[in-house]
């Protein structure tokens, strides 16, 4: 996965400054904004680095363009190749258009059409999109084979020095735009390119800043690798936080993060969903799941950041509107406000009316679906109940038991839950 010539090397601060020069007129210098609501909530000075306002709505343009701008002319003539179903593809596509370089972008066949259209929009006539396989791994290996067969340069999404140094320009902007010292800096981690680049800047320019990486709980590949002391490839991951759901971190990024990061925090996917909704409702910020990771992590360190200057890096805002219902659902489940049951109703008149009597004044049936209709004695149904307050759950269960409702709780049975819900 990594160019063997780069193994053992590390990103260089001088090269990050050079990357910043290359990116002038290409990448937007995104704002570092103080957020009053978060500052009040955590009794701290919380600032947000708005990479969701970048030209391709994520920081990925920085690394992609810097890599391509570092290539010799003869390499550019052979074109570039990448594999991605999201932000990296858009970054490479836009870089191809800006540099008038031909690019071939491999994406899984399962990629939503909206994302494919967005990549084509950024790349125009300078790119070809190839849909292949069902997974990112399928697209990745197809891209590698294509690049070798055509002698084209493969632009890795994170495990490449020039890519890392391009992402490091985010750190330069944060350091220059901060009005005072930064006590805590939180960065999302997928493959580790952003964290490696930004932490390189701060380790040298602001060594007392605590550097914290944030990963989704369902895809903790960097933390698992750091805990083991070597790069670990996870067998299974939750792909929901797609911008940070990586089975294996990079070899270069692992070494840099091992040396630079103070720690890594893991955030449940449901907590990320709650944060996405709050950011939209309270701040009118459209954050993708990976972009909301750092703000979701503030709850885990709320006691130690009181009175401190804290920067949360919002890495991107490419959130597909079709995911809104899933985001709401995951948030409600995480907050303990939505509960699913299999309820076995007696097949007699009035049975459903009796069940309605166990509901509290603020409880709402959000789903009711029979799963079996042939049994003459009982009629099992999947029932979803939405609560107004988490504390209403135990009284609901007590009333169901008192009324001898025959039920099976689904929330804590993931296999059955996924099958039925």
C-alpha positions in Angstrom: 0.0 0.0 0.0 2.9 2.3 0.6 5.6 3.5 -1.7 8.5 1.5 -0.3 10.9 4.4 -0.9 9.0 6.4 1.7 9.0 3.8 4.5 11.1 5.1 7.4 10.8 8.7 6.3 8.7 11.4 8.1 6.8 14.5 7.0 9.0 17.6 7.1 7.8 21.0 8.4 9.7 22.9 5.6 7.9 20.8 3.1 4.6 21.6 4.7 5.4 25.3 4.2 6.2 24.5 0.5 2.9 22.7 0.3 1.1 25.8 1.6 2.7 27.8 -1.2 1.6 25.3 -3.8 -2.0 25.4 -2.5 -2.4 29.1 -2.8 -5.3 29.8 -5.2 -6.3 26.1 -5.1 -7.4 25.3 -1.5 -9.4 27.8 0.5 -7.9 29.1 3.7 -10.8 28.0 5.9 -11.8 30.0 9.0 -11.0 29.2 12.6 -14.2 30.2 14.4 -14.9 30.6 18.0 -18.1 28.8 18.8 -20.1 30.5 21.6 -22.5 27.6 22.2 -19.8 25.0 22.6 -17.7 27.4 24.7 -20.6 28.0 27.1 -21.4 24.2 27.2 -17.9 23.2 28.2 -16.8 26.3 30.1 -13.9 26.6 27.7 -12.8 28.6 24.6 -13.8 26.2 21.8 -12.8 27.0 18.2 -13.8 25.1 15.1 -11.5 24.8 12.0 -14.1 24.7 9.2 -12.7 22.4 6.6 -16.3 21.6 5.7 -16.1 25.0 3.9 -13.2 23.8 1.7 -13.7 23.9 -2.1 -14.5 20.2 -2.2 -16.1 20.4 1.3 -13.2 18.5 2.9 -9.5 18.9 3.5 -8.6 16.1 1.0 -7.9 18.6 -1.8 -4.7 19.7 0.1 -3.0 16.3 0.1 -4.1 15.3 -3.4 -3.0 18.5 -5.0 0.3 18.7 -3.2 1.1 15.1 -4.2 0.3 15.8 -7.9 2.1 19.1 -7.9 5.2 17.4 -6.5 5.4 14.9 -9.5 7.7 15.5 -12.5 6.1 16.5 -15.8 6.8 13.1 -17.3 4.9 11.4 -14.5 1.9 13.7 -14.9 1.8 13.0 -18.6 1.1 9.3 -17.7 -1.8 10.4 -15.6 -2.8 9.7 -12.0 -5.0 7.0 -10.4 -6.9 6.8 -7.1 -9.5 4.6 -5.4 -12.1 6.2 -3.2 -15.9 6.4 -2.7 -15.8 9.8 -1.2 -13.7 12.9 -0.3 -10.4 11.7 -1.7 -12.0 11.0 -5.1 -13.3 14.6 -5.1 -10.0 16.0 -4.1 -8.1 14.1 -6.8 -10.8 15.0 -9.4 -10.5 18.7 -8.6 -6.7 18.6 -8.6 -6.8 17.0 -12.1 -9.0 19.7 -13.4 -6.9 22.5 -11.9 -3.7 21.0 -13.3 -5.1 19.8 -16.6 -3.9 16.2 -15.8 -5.8 13.1 -16.7 -7.0 11.0 -13.8 -8.7 7.7 -13.5 -10.8 7.3 -10.3 -11.9 3.8 -9.2 -15.1 3.6 -7.1 -17.1 0.6 -5.8 -20.1 -0.2 -8.0 -22.2 0.3 -4.8 -21.2 4.0 -4.6 -24.4 6.2 -4.5 -25.0 8.0 -7.8 -24.9 11.4 -6.0 -21.3 10.8 -5.0 -20.3 9.7 -8.5 -21.9 12.8 -10.0 -20.1 15.0 -7.5 -16.7 13.5 -8.5 -17.5 14.1 -12.2 -18.6 17.6 -11.5 -15.2 18.5 -9.9 -13.1 16.7 -12.5 -15.1 17.5 -15.6 -13.4 16.1 -18.8 -10.1 15.5 -17.1 -11.2 12.3 -15.3 -12.7 8.9 -16.0 -14.7 7.2 -13.3 -14.5 3.4 -13.2 -17.1 1.6 -11.1 -15.9 -1.8 -10.1 -16.5 -4.4 -7.4 -18.7 -4.2 -4.4 -16.3 -2.8 -1.8 -13.6 -0.2 -1.4 -11.0 -3.0 -1.4 -12.2 -4.2 -4.8 -11.8 -0.7 -6.2 -8.4 -0.2 -4.4 -6.8 -3.3 -5.9 -8.3 -2.6 -9.3 -6.7 0.9 -9.1 -3.3 -0.5 -8.1 -3.4 -3.0 -11.0 -4.4 -0.2 -13.5 -1.6 2.1 -12.3 1.0 -0.6 -12.7 -0.3 -1.6 -16.1 -0.3 1.9 -17.4 2.7 3.3 -15.5 0.4 5.9 -13.9 1.0 7.4 -10.4 -1.2 6.1 -7.7 -2.3 8.9 -5.4 -2.8 7.2 -2.0 -5.6 8.7 0.2 -3.3 9.0 3.3 -0.1 6.9 3.4 2.2 9.1 1.3 4.6 11.8 2.5 3.4 14.5 0.0 -0.2 13.7 0.8 0.5 14.0 4.6 2.4 17.2 4.1 -0.5 18.7 2.1 -2.9 17.9 4.9 -0.4 19.4 7.3 -1.2 22.8 5.9 -4.4 22.7 7.9 -2.2 22.8 11.0 -0.2 25.8 9.7 -3.5 27.8 9.2 -4.7 26.9 12.7 -1.4 27.9 14.3 -1.3 31.2 12.4 -4.9 32.1 12.9 -5.1 31.3 16.7 -5.2 34.4 18.8 -3.4 32.7 21.7 -2.0 29.4 22.8 -3.9 26.3 21.9 -4.1 23.8 24.8 -6.0 21.0 23.0 -6.3 20.1 19.3 -8.7 17.4 18.3 -8.4 15.7 14.9 -10.4 12.9 13.2 -8.4 9.8 12.2 -9.2 7.4 9.4 -6.0 6.3 7.8 -4.1 9.0 9.7 -3.0 11.4 7.0 -4.6 14.5 8.5 -3.5 13.7 12.1 0.1 12.9 10.9 0.4 16.2 9.0 -1.2 18.5 11.5 0.6 16.9 14.5 3.9 17.4 12.7 3.3 21.1 12.6 2.2 21.4 16.2 4.9 19.1 17.7 7.5 21.7 16.4 5.6 25.0 16.6 3.5 24.4 19.7 4.9 21.4 21.6 2.8 22.0 24.7 -0.5 21.6 22.8 -2.1 18.3 23.6 -2.8 16.4 20.4 -5.8 14.1 20.5 -6.9 11.8 17.7 -10.5 10.8 17.4 -11.8 7.6 15.8 -15.3 6.0 15.5 -15.8 3.2 18.1 -16.7 0.8 15.3 -13.5 1.4 13.3 -10.6 1.9 15.8 -7.8 0.8 13.5 -5.2 3.4 14.6 -5.9 2.9 18.3 -5.7 -0.9 18.0 -2.4 -0.5 16.1 -1.0 1.9 18.8 -2.1 -0.5 21.5 -0.4 -3.4 19.8 2.8 -1.4 18.9 2.5 -2.2 15.2 0.1 -1.7 12.3 -3.0 -3.8 12.8 -5.6 -4.7 10.2 -9.1 -5.1 11.6 -11.3 -7.9 10.4 -14.6 -6.0 10.6 -15.5 -2.4 11.0 -18.7 -0.3 11.2 -18.6 1.7 7.9 -21.1 4.4 9.1 -18.5 7.1 9.7 -17.3 6.5 6.2 -14.7 9.3 6.2 -12.9 7.6 9.1 -13.8 4.0 8.8 -10.5 2.3 7.7 -9.6 -1.3 8.5 -5.8 -0.5 8.4 -4.0 2.7 9.0 -0.9 3.7 7.0 2.6 2.6 7.7 3.9 6.1 7.6 0.9 7.6 9.4 1.2 5.0 12.2 4.8 5.9 13.0 4.0 9.6 13.0 0.9 9.3 15.1 2.7 7.0 17.5 5.4 9.7 18.1 3.1 12.7 18.1 -0.3 12.0 19.5 -1.0 12.2 23.2 -4.0 9.8 23.0 -6.9 8.6 20.9 -10.5 8.8 21.9 -13.2 6.5 20.5 -16.7 7.8 19.9 -19.8 5.6 19.4 -21.5 6.1 16.1 -24.8 7.0 17.8 -23.0 9.8 19.6 -21.7 11.1 16.3 -25.2 11.1 14.9 -26.5 13.2 17.9 -23.7 15.6 17.3 -24.5 15.9 13.5 -28.1 16.8 14.3 -27.1 19.4 17.0 -24.6 21.0 14.7 -27.3 21.4 12.1 -30.0 22.6 14.5 -27.8 24.9 16.6 -25.1 26.1 14.3 -26.5 25.5 10.7 -23.3 23.4 10.1 -23.7 20.5 7.8 -21.1 18.0 9.0 -20.4 14.6 7.7 -20.0 11.8 10.3 -16.2 12.1 10.3 -16.5 15.8 10.5 -18.5 15.6 13.7 -16.1 13.3 15.5 -14.0 15.9 17.2 -17.0 17.9 18.6 -18.6 14.6 19.8 -15.4 13.9 21.7 -15.6 17.0 23.8 -17.9 15.2 26.3 -15.2 12.7 27.1 -12.7 15.5 28.1 -15.1 18.1 29.4 -13.6 18.1 32.9 -10.0 18.7 31.8 -10.7 21.4 29.2 -12.5 23.8 31.5 -10.9 27.3 31.0 -8.7 26.0 28.2 -8.3 26.9 24.5 -9.6 24.0 22.4 -9.6 23.6 18.7 -11.9 21.0 17.0 -11.0 20.2 13.4 -14.2 19.7 11.4 -12.8 17.6 8.6 -15.6 17.7 6.1 -19.2 18.4 5.2 -20.1 15.9 2.5 -23.2 14.5 4.1 -25.6 12.7 1.8 -29.1 13.9 2.5 -30.5 10.4 1.9 -28.8 9.3 5.2 -30.8 11.7 7.3 -33.3 9.1 8.5 -30.5 6.7 9.4 -28.7 9.5 11.4 -31.9 10.3 13.3 -32.5 6.6 14.0 -29.0 6.0 15.3 -29.1 9.1 17.4 -32.4 8.1 19.1 -31.1 4.6 19.8 -27.9 5.9 21.3 -29.8 8.4 23.5 -32.1 5.7 24.8 -35.1 7.3 23.2 -36.1 4.6 20.8 -36.8 1.0 21.7 -37.9 -2.0 19.6 -39.8 -5.1 20.8 -41.4 -8.2 19.5 -44.7 -8.2 21.2 -46.9 -11.3 21.0 -50.5 -10.1 21.0 -53.2 -12.6 22.0 -55.5 -13.0 19.0 -58.6 -11.6 20.6 -60.6 -8.4 20.5 -59.2 -5.6 22.6 -55.6 -7.0 22.9 -54.1 -4.0 21.1 -56.2 -1.5 23.1 -54.8 -3.1 26.3 -51.3 -2.6 25.0 -52.0 1.1 24.3 -52.8 1.5 28.0 -49.2 0.7 29.0 -47.9 3.7 27.1 -47.0 6.8 28.9 -48.4 10.2 28.0 -45.3 11.1 25.9 -44.6 7.7 24.5 -45.2 7.3 20.7 -45.5 4.2 18.5 -43.1 4.9 15.7 -43.4 1.4 14.0 -45.9 -1.4 14.0 -45.4 -4.4 11.8 -46.7 -7.9 11.9 -43.9 -10.5 11.3 -46.2 -13.5 11.4 -49.9 -13.9 10.7 -50.6 -17.6 10.6 -50.6 -18.4 14.3 -54.2 -18.5 15.6 -53.3 -17.9 19.2 -50.8 -15.1 19.1 -49.8 -12.4 16.6 -46.2 -11.4 16.9 -45.4 -7.8 15.8 -42.3 -5.6 15.7 -43.2 -2.5 17.6 -41.0 0.6 17.8 -41.6 3.0 20.7 -40.1 6.5 20.8 -39.8 8.2 24.2 -39.5 11.9 25.0 -37.1 11.2 27.9 -34.6 8.4 28.6 -35.9 8.1 32.1 -39.3 6.9 30.7 -38.0 3.5 29.7 -37.9 1.7 33.0 -41.5 2.8 33.9 -42.6 1.6 30.5 -41.1 -1.9 31.1 -42.6 -2.0 34.5 -46.1 -1.3 33.1 -45.6 -3.9 30.4 -44.6 -6.5 33.1 -47.5 -5.5 35.3 -50.0 -6.0 32.4 -48.4 -9.4 31.5 -47.4 -8.2 28.0 -45.4 -11.0 26.3 -42.5 -9.3 24.7 -38.9 -9.6 23.6 -36.6 -6.6 23.7 -34.6 -6.2 20.5 -32.2 -3.3 21.1 -29.7 -5.4 23.0 -29.8 -8.3 20.4 -27.8 -6.9 17.4 -28.2 -9.9 15.2 -32.0 -10.1 15.6 -32.3 -6.3 15.6 -30.5 -6.0 12.2 -32.7 -8.7 10.7 -36.0 -7.4 11.8 -35.4 -3.6 12.0 
